Amino acid sequence: MNKKRLVAGLLTSATVVGLFAAGGTAFAAPVDNSATEAGIGFAMHGPGTNPGDLEIKWTPLELDFGSANTVNTAVQDFVEQDEAGGVHKYAVVKDERDHTSGDVEWKLTAKVDELVSTSNPATKLTGAVLKFDTDKHGYQGTISPEIAGITTATVQHTATMAANYSLTTGASTATTVMQDGDIGSSLTSYEGNTAMELKNIKLTVPANVAKKGHHYTGDLTWSLEDAI
C-alpha cells in the first residue's frame, strides 16, 4: 500500500542560495575558463512501500489546492497548484513478473480520507470531491516522472482507465482507477511500466462548508493488487 498526503495548503520550495563577497581588488583577466553545472532537485513523486516485480513505482507526493482561498458561498472548484504551474502528476505501475505463468493481471485503486482541519479534528470539509481527468503513458528510466522526456507513447500498453474520476472524500470503498490483464478472458497485462497522468486536478468544495482560518488535510491512499 502506498499512502500519500493530500494537502490543501501552500507548499514552499527548497532553494539553494549562493553567496559571494565583493571587493575593490583588481584581478588579471583569465586566459581560459570553463563552467560546471551544480544543481539540486526535489522529486514531486515517490515510490510504493513494497518494491518487487509488481509495484507502485511512482505516485504524487502531494496535491496542493492553495492556502489563500476564501470561504465559498457556492459550489467551487479549487485547482491543484503544481499542475497550474506546469508540473504534471502521474501514478506509475511496474509489472516485471513472469508473463508465462498466467498470473499476469493487476489493478490500482485510490481512496481519499475525509479532509480534516489541522487545528481542530472535529472540523471537516464534508462532501469535498477530488476530481481529475486521465491520460495513458509509458514510462522509462528511474527518475521522477514529472521530468520532461520520462513518459513515452503507449504503443503496446494494454492498461485501461476511465477518462475521468470523481473521488468523494471519506468514501468507505476505494475506486479502481487503472487495471491491466484479465486471466478469465486470457488477456495478459503489459510487461513493463504504465503511467496514468492525472490532469485537470481539482477539489470541488460544497457551498458554506469551509471555515475561515482552517487548513484541511487527508490521506489519498493508492493500493495495488495482483488480481482484478
C-alpha positions, 0 to 999 in steps of 0.5 A: 500500500502506498499512502500519500498526503493530500494537502490543501495548503501552500507548499514552499520550495527548497532553494539553494542560495549562493553567496559571494563577497565583493571587493575593490581588488583588481584581478588579471583577466583569465586566459581560459575558463570553463563552467560546471553545472551544480544543481539540486532537485526535489522529486514531486513523486515517490515510490510504493512501500513494497518494491518487487516485480509488481509495484507502485513505482511512482505516485504524487507526493502531494496535491496542493489546492492553495492556502489563500482561498476564501470561504465559498458561498457556492459550489467551487472548484479549487485547482491543484497548484503544481499542475497550474504551474506546469508540473504534471502528476502521474501514478506509475505501475511496474509489472516485471513478473513472469508473463508465462505463468498466467498470473499476469493481471493487476489493478490500482485503486485510490481512496481519499480520507475525509479532509480534516482541519489541522487545528481542530479534528472535529472540523471537516470539509464534508462532501469535498470531491477530488476530481481529475481527468486521465491520460495513458503513458509509458514510462522509462528510466528511474527518475521522477516522472514529472521530468520532461522526456520520462513518459513515452507513447503507449504503443503496446500498453494494454492498461485501461482507465476511465477518462475521468474520476470523481473521488468523494472524500471519506468514501468507505470503498476505494475506486479502481482507477487503472487495471491491466490483464484479465486471466478469465478472458486470457488477456495478459497485462503489459510487461513493463511500466504504465503511467496514468497522468492525472490532469485537470486536478481539482477539489470541488468544495460544497457551498458554506462548508469551509471555515475561515482560518482552517487548513484541511488535510487527508490521506489519498491512499493508492493500493495495488493488487495482483488480481482484478 
